[in-house]
Structure formats: structure tokens, C-alpha cells
Amino acid sequence: MDQVNASVITEFVLLGLAQSLGMQFFLLLVFSLFYMGIILGNLFIVFTVIFDPHLHSPMYIFLANLSLIDLGLSSTTVPRMISDLFTDYKVISFQDCMIQMFFIHVTGGVEMVLLIAMAYDRYTAICKPLHYLTILNSKTCTLLVIAAWVTGVIHAVSQFVFVINLPFCGPNNVGSFYCDLPRVIKLACMDTYRLEFVVTANSGFISMGTFFFLIISYIFILVTVQQHSSNDLSKAFFTLSAHITVVVMFFVPCMFLYVWPFPTRSLDNFFAIVDFVVTPVLNPVIYTLRNKDMKLAMRRLSRRVSSSRERT
């Protein structure tokens, strides 16, 4: 890969999240517990949706894919965050840095489309319930999932093809605990103003536009419900509040990281940790504790497990 872009840099230097030994042990405990929660929570949703026929509907198919994406996003960054806590010289190879950036943007692009699909699902279920099965049939659901994954790959490749060919010959300090396009581009030995604008437009402006589009969509759903029956407004708001929470937690860090890059190192690290650690572990909690169907599925699953134990 070094020959492809004629780089003389073979590795990048990452920054640590903590200097004192006490803080390092504290972050090790927190990140390890959160990552364990991310793995168990998201895999639980995936397997519950797969093995429970009552959840074979578009909403839960989208949710299972969202859980896979959250697990993939965290696995791209969190294990290295944990391993680097007690490493004095924190470096990442050029190849690993490129791979990390690529998968961060693939998962980000997929999640963005999945959240749009989930908003469309809620709009159809609440505003057009009689036509729900006709509009969101299995074929449409499959096409939306495929579109999400294809969009994620295109989103990553459209930026990655420019970065992989940049000449890196000078400083190699990324200035963060992970590799991402805005910071790595800054290290190139050339004028990268236009490429930085492309990244801001591709990741930042699209994130911001999608965020406001989703918020307006949910407001439109609530207004539509209120016009038909004010009594159903509280029920609709309770249903949509989980989706709105997930949308806010996903898009707000993205907008700060790409529309307003490099505010301060502490802010940058905070929003990145929210994106990689906090949101992926909260999504399963939000969608299981506030969802009646998921609660019922959990009970059915626990009964199956207990009955299988009794047979053995």
C-alpha cells in the first residue's frame, strides 16, 4: 500500500486518552465493560430477531442490521483504544489506519440510511397502518437493507480513493486516539483544501442534512397523529422517542466531528467516544426496554432456554 501512494510514512502516531496510571485503569474498566455490553446487547438483538418469527417484520430487520453496524463500528476502534491505554508509544501502521478509516465510514453510511428506513417504517405504520404490509413488504424491506449497505460502501470509497493516493512524507502524529479522514488528510505533503471540503461535504453536510430531515419527519408524524386523534399523540410520541433519541445520539457527534472539525482535543475525544462506545451500548437498551414486542420476545426466549434446560 505504501507503493501505491509513494508514501515514506509507514505508521502514524496516536494520542493516548490518559496519562496517569489511575485514569488508565479506570478507562480500562469502563471501556471493557461497555464493549462487553456492546457485544452482548447487539448480538442479543440480532439473534432474537433471527430466531423469533414474531419479529420478522421490517422494523426489526432494520434494527438487527443497526445492531450489526453498531457492533462493527465499535469493534473497529474500541479494542485498539483498550490496548493502547498502557502502551507508551502508540502507533498504527499505514495499512491499519486506512482500514480503520474505511470501515468507520462504511458503517457510518449504512447506519445513516438505516435510520432513514426506520423513520419511513414508523411513518407508514403510524400514518398509513392499513397499507403498511403493502408498502413495506419483504421485497421493499430487502431493497432498503441492500441500499443501506451499498450506500455505506459508496460513501467510504468515494473519499477513500483520494486519501489512499495522498503523499505522506512529513509529520505522522494524527492528533487523536483513532484514524479518521479529516486528521489524516492534514498530514499529507500537499495542499488538501479541496479534499478537506469534499470530506466535510460528504460526511458533515450530509450528516447535518439527514439529521434535520429525520427530525422534521418525526415532527410531521406527530403533527399528523395530533390532527387525526389527539388521544393517540402521547402513544405516538412514546413510540418515536426511542428513535429520536438514537438519531440525536448518532448525528450530533458526527456533525461536530465533520462540520466543525478540530474544536479542541477534549471535545473531539468526547464526541468520538460517544459515537464509538456510548451510542452502540445504549441502542440495545433503548430498543429493548422501551419496546413491547422486544420485551415479549425476551420472555419467549427465556422460556425456551429454561425449557431446554429442564429437558436436559
Solvent accessible surface area in square Angstrom, and as a share of the most:
residue,aa,sasa,rsa
1,M,83,0.37
2,D,35,0.18
3,Q,174,0.77
4,V,96,0.55
5,N,7,0.04
6,A,84,0.65
7,S,15,0.10
8,V,106,0.61
9,I,15,0.08
10,T,83,0.48
11,E,60,0.27
12,F,0,0.00
13,V,27,0.16
14,L,5,0.03
15,L,36,0.18
16,G,23,0.22
17,L,41,0.20
18,A,11,0.08
19,Q,161,0.72
20,S,64,0.42
21,L,112,0.56
22,G,53,0.51
23,M,91,0.41
24,Q,24,0.11
25,F,111,0.46
26,F,114,0.47
27,L,25,0.13
28,L,54,0.27
29,L,105,0.52
30,V,39,0.22
31,F,5,0.02
32,S,43,0.27
33,L,113,0.56
34,F,69,0.29
35,Y,38,0.15
36,M,113,0.50
37,G,26,0.25
38,I,0,0.00
39,I,51,0.26
40,L,113,0.56
41,G,19,0.18
42,N,1,0.00
43,L,57,0.28
44,F,65,0.27
45,I,1,0.00
46,V,12,0.07
47,F,102,0.43
48,T,3,0.02
49,V,6,0.04
50,I,92,0.47
51,F,125,0.52
52,D,6,0.03
53,P,82,0.52
54,H,124,0.55
55,L,1,0.00
56,H,106,0.48
57,S,35,0.22
58,P,13,0.08
59,M,10,0.04
60,Y,15,0.06
61,I,61,0.31
62,F,0,0.00
63,L,2,0.01
64,A,11,0.09
65,N,20,0.10
66,L,1,0.01
67,S,3,0.02
68,L,79,0.39
69,I,2,0.01
70,D,2,0.01
71,L,30,0.15
72,G,29,0.28
73,L,9,0.04
74,S,0,0.00
75,S,49,0.32
76,T,32,0.19
77,T,1,0.01
78,V,0,0.00
79,P,54,0.34
80,R,66,0.24
81,M,5,0.02
82,I,34,0.17
83,S,71,0.46
84,D,18,0.10
85,L,4,0.02
86,F,88,0.37
87,T,52,0.30
88,D,148,0.77
89,Y,132,0.50
90,K,24,0.10
91,V,43,0.25
92,I,3,0.02
93,S,41,0.27
94,F,0,0.00
95,Q,68,0.30
96,D,62,0.32
97,C,0,0.00
98,M,0,0.00
99,I,87,0.44
100,Q,10,0.04
101,M,2,0.01
102,F,48,0.20
103,F,99,0.41
104,I,12,0.06
105,H,9,0.04
106,V,12,0.07
107,T,10,0.06
108,G,16,0.16
109,G,3,0.03
110,V,0,0.00
111,E,1,0.01
112,M,20,0.09
113,V,29,0.16
114,L,0,0.00
115,L,4,0.02
116,I,60,0.30
117,A,3,0.03
118,M,1,0.00
119,A,6,0.05
120,Y,91,0.35
121,D,0,0.00
122,R,38,0.14
123,Y,57,0.22
124,T,1,0.01
125,A,27,0.21
126,I,44,0.22
127,C,33,0.20
128,K,83,0.35
129,P,83,0.52
130,L,167,0.83
131,H,104,0.46
132,Y,31,0.12
133,L,141,0.70
134,T,103,0.60
135,I,54,0.27
136,L,2,0.01
137,N,63,0.33
138,S,92,0.59
139,K,145,0.61
140,T,38,0.22
141,C,4,0.02
142,T,73,0.42
143,L,102,0.51
144,L,45,0.23
145,V,22,0.13
146,I,90,0.46
147,A,46,0.36
148,A,0,0.00
149,W,93,0.32
150,V,75,0.43
151,T,57,0.33
152,G,0,0.00
153,V,67,0.38
154,I,106,0.54
155,H,23,0.10
156,A,2,0.02
157,V,59,0.34
158,S,41,0.27
159,Q,1,0.00
160,F,40,0.16
161,V,68,0.39
162,F,109,0.45
163,V,0,0.00
164,I,23,0.12
165,N,86,0.44
166,L,11,0.05
167,P,44,0.28
168,F,0,0.00
169,C,70,0.42
170,G,36,0.35
171,P,95,0.60
172,N,41,0.21
173,N,73,0.37
174,V,5,0.03
175,G,17,0.17
176,S,1,0.01
177,F,10,0.04
178,Y,9,0.03
179,C,0,0.00
180,D,7,0.04
181,L,3,0.02
182,P,17,0.11
183,R,38,0.14
184,V,0,0.00
185,I,0,0.00
186,K,110,0.47
187,L,18,0.09
188,A,12,0.09
189,C,53,0.32
190,M,104,0.47
191,D,119,0.61
192,T,12,0.07
193,Y,159,0.60
194,R,204,0.75
195,L,21,0.11
196,E,46,0.21
197,F,117,0.49
198,V,58,0.33
199,V,3,0.02
200,T,28,0.16
201,A,31,0.24
202,N,26,0.13
203,S,4,0.03
204,G,0,0.00
205,F,88,0.37
206,I,83,0.42
207,S,3,0.02
208,M,65,0.29
209,G,43,0.41
210,T,15,0.09
211,F,24,0.10
212,F,106,0.44
213,F,115,0.48
214,L,0,0.00
215,I,39,0.20
216,I,114,0.58
217,S,27,0.17
218,Y,3,0.01
219,I,93,0.47
220,F,112,0.47
221,I,1,0.01
222,L,29,0.14
223,V,65,0.37
224,T,23,0.13
225,V,14,0.08
226,Q,95,0.42
227,Q,140,0.62
228,H,153,0.68
229,S,38,0.24
230,S,77,0.50
231,N,130,0.67
232,D,71,0.37
233,L,52,0.26
234,S,82,0.53
235,K,150,0.63
236,A,8,0.06
237,F,111,0.46
238,F,110,0.46
239,T,48,0.28
240,L,0,0.00
241,S,16,0.10
242,A,8,0.06
243,H,11,0.05
244,I,40,0.20
245,T,54,0.31
246,V,0,0.00
247,V,1,0.00
248,V,57,0.33
249,M,35,0.16
250,F,5,0.02
251,F,0,0.00
252,V,42,0.24
253,P,4,0.03
254,C,14,0.08
255,M,25,0.11
256,F,72,0.30
257,L,14,0.07
258,Y,18,0.07
259,V,48,0.27
260,W,128,0.45
261,P,45,0.28
262,F,70,0.29
263,P,26,0.17
264,T,74,0.43
265,R,147,0.54
266,S,82,0.53
267,L,64,0.32
268,D,9,0.04
269,N,22,0.11
270,F,115,0.48
271,F,22,0.09
272,A,0,0.00
273,I,39,0.20
274,V,23,0.13
275,D,10,0.05
276,F,6,0.03
277,V,2,0.01
278,V,40,0.23
279,T,3,0.01
280,P,0,0.00
281,V,24,0.14
282,L,63,0.31
283,N,3,0.02
284,P,7,0.05
285,V,66,0.38
286,I,22,0.11
287,Y,4,0.02
288,T,13,0.07
289,L,107,0.53
290,R,98,0.36
291,N,31,0.16
292,K,153,0.65
293,D,66,0.34
294,M,0,0.00
295,K,83,0.35
296,L,63,0.32
297,A,0,0.00
298,M,70,0.31
299,R,134,0.49
300,R,56,0.20
301,L,52,0.26
302,S,64,0.41
303,R,160,0.58
304,R,112,0.41
305,V,64,0.37
306,S,53,0.34
307,S,41,0.27
308,S,52,0.34
309,R,177,0.64
310,E,148,0.66
311,R,206,0.75
312,T,149,0.86
